[in-house]
């Protein structure tokens, strides 16, 4: 006999998380992947336009540049979609401290905003255009207050 668990969803056996927690984890992974892929594509395109060498995986400075670009993109998305955030339901359990609060907010939005992924793609394109056109300045406090 096989030692594999039986049932309709054998991949879930031994996973103590609730369905909601598993969904949140999957959304978090997908959003992280989307942000990181967009940042990597942008880094490569930016270097290509400047005729600079392509980023290298074993370069600490390239990894730092990639991380900064991904963080700026996540902050841009988070800031741009902040007005869509709603208060959590009263019955919701308080979440453990999120190491990346902006990412946690995006997970919540992905669950509640029907066109979240289209909005994310639009914001990704907007951010890329700004970076590639040389508009790397952070928005001023008035832009943050009233949105872009």
C-alpha positions as CSV (number, residue, x, y, z in Angstrom):
1,X,0.0,0.0,0.0
2,X,1.1,3.5,-0.6
3,X,2.0,5.9,2.1
4,X,0.4,8.8,0.2
5,X,-2.6,10.3,1.9
6,X,-6.0,9.5,0.4
7,X,-8.8,11.9,-0.2
8,X,-10.0,14.5,-2.7
9,X,-7.1,16.9,-2.1
10,X,-4.1,14.9,-1.0
11,X,-1.8,17.9,-1.4
12,X,-3.5,19.5,1.6
13,X,-2.9,16.8,4.1
14,X,-0.6,17.9,6.8
15,X,-1.1,21.6,6.0
16,X,-2.5,23.1,9.2
17,X,-3.6,26.3,7.4
18,X,-7.2,27.1,6.7
19,X,-8.4,27.4,3.1
20,X,-8.4,31.2,3.5
21,X,-4.8,31.2,4.7
22,X,-3.7,29.0,1.8
23,X,-5.4,31.3,-0.7
24,X,-3.7,34.3,0.9
25,X,-0.3,32.5,0.7
26,X,-0.9,31.7,-3.0
27,X,-2.0,35.3,-3.8
28,X,1.1,36.6,-2.0
29,X,3.4,34.4,-4.0
30,X,1.7,35.5,-7.3
31,X,1.9,39.2,-6.4
32,X,5.6,38.8,-5.4
33,X,6.3,37.0,-8.7
34,X,4.5,39.7,-10.7
35,X,6.4,42.5,-9.0
36,X,9.8,40.7,-9.3
37,X,9.3,39.8,-12.9
38,X,8.3,43.3,-13.8
39,X,11.3,44.7,-11.9
40,X,13.6,42.3,-13.7
41,X,12.2,43.1,-17.1
42,X,12.5,46.8,-16.3
43,X,16.1,46.5,-15.1
44,X,17.1,44.6,-18.2
45,X,15.3,47.1,-20.5
46,X,16.8,50.0,-18.7
47,X,20.3,48.7,-19.0
48,X,19.7,47.8,-22.7
49,X,18.6,51.4,-23.4
50,X,21.7,52.8,-21.6
51,X,23.9,50.2,-23.4
52,X,25.0,49.0,-20.0
53,X,25.9,45.3,-19.3
54,X,23.0,43.0,-18.5
55,X,22.5,42.3,-14.8
56,X,24.3,39.3,-13.4
57,X,22.9,36.9,-10.8
58,X,26.1,36.7,-8.8
59,X,26.6,40.5,-8.6
60,X,25.6,42.0,-5.2
61,X,25.2,45.5,-6.7
62,X,22.9,44.1,-9.5
63,X,20.8,42.3,-6.8
64,X,20.6,45.4,-4.8
65,X,19.5,47.5,-7.8
66,X,16.9,44.8,-8.6
67,X,15.6,44.8,-5.0
68,X,15.3,48.6,-4.9
69,X,13.5,48.6,-8.2
70,X,11.1,45.9,-7.0
71,X,10.5,47.8,-3.7
72,X,9.8,51.1,-5.6
73,X,7.3,49.3,-7.9
74,X,5.5,47.7,-4.9
75,X,5.4,51.1,-3.2
76,X,4.0,52.7,-6.4
77,X,1.3,50.0,-6.7
78,X,0.5,50.2,-3.0
79,X,0.3,54.0,-3.0
80,X,-1.8,54.1,-6.2
81,X,-4.4,51.5,-4.9
82,X,-4.6,52.8,-1.4
83,X,-7.9,54.4,-2.0
84,X,-9.5,51.0,-2.8
85,X,-8.6,49.5,0.6
86,X,-11.6,48.9,2.8
87,X,-11.6,48.3,6.6
88,X,-11.2,44.7,7.5
89,X,-14.4,43.0,8.8
90,X,-14.9,43.2,12.5
91,X,-14.8,39.4,12.8
92,X,-11.4,39.2,11.2
93,X,-8.6,37.9,13.4
94,X,-5.7,40.3,13.9
95,X,-2.9,39.2,11.6
96,X,0.6,38.5,12.8
97,X,3.0,41.3,12.0
98,X,3.6,41.3,8.3
99,X,7.3,41.7,7.3
100,X,6.1,43.5,4.1
101,X,2.9,45.4,5.0
102,X,2.5,46.7,1.4
103,X,2.4,43.2,0.1
104,X,-0.1,42.2,2.7
105,X,-2.3,45.1,1.6
106,X,-2.0,43.9,-2.0
107,X,-3.2,40.4,-1.0
108,X,-6.2,41.9,0.6
109,X,-7.0,44.0,-2.5
110,X,-6.5,41.1,-4.8
111,X,-9.2,39.2,-2.9
112,X,-11.6,42.2,-2.9
113,X,-11.1,44.2,-6.1
114,X,-12.5,42.3,-9.1
115,X,-10.1,43.9,-11.6
116,X,-7.1,43.9,-9.3
117,X,-4.7,42.2,-11.8
118,X,-5.6,44.6,-14.7
119,X,-5.0,47.5,-12.4
120,X,-1.7,46.0,-11.3
121,X,-0.6,45.6,-14.9
122,X,-1.6,49.2,-15.7
123,X,0.4,50.5,-12.8
124,X,3.3,48.3,-13.8
125,X,3.3,49.8,-17.3
126,X,3.0,53.3,-15.8
127,X,5.9,52.8,-13.5
128,X,8.0,51.3,-16.3
129,X,7.3,54.3,-18.5
130,X,8.4,56.7,-15.7
131,X,11.6,54.8,-15.1
132,X,12.5,54.4,-18.7
133,X,11.8,58.0,-19.5
134,X,14.1,59.1,-16.7
135,X,11.3,60.2,-14.3
136,X,12.8,58.5,-11.3
137,X,11.8,61.2,-8.8
138,X,9.6,60.1,-6.0
139,X,6.2,61.8,-5.9
140,X,6.0,64.8,-3.7
141,X,3.7,65.0,-0.7
142,X,0.9,66.6,-2.7
143,X,1.0,63.9,-5.3
144,X,0.9,61.2,-2.5
145,X,-2.0,63.1,-0.8
146,X,-4.1,63.5,-3.9
147,X,-2.9,60.5,-5.9
148,X,-1.3,60.6,-9.3
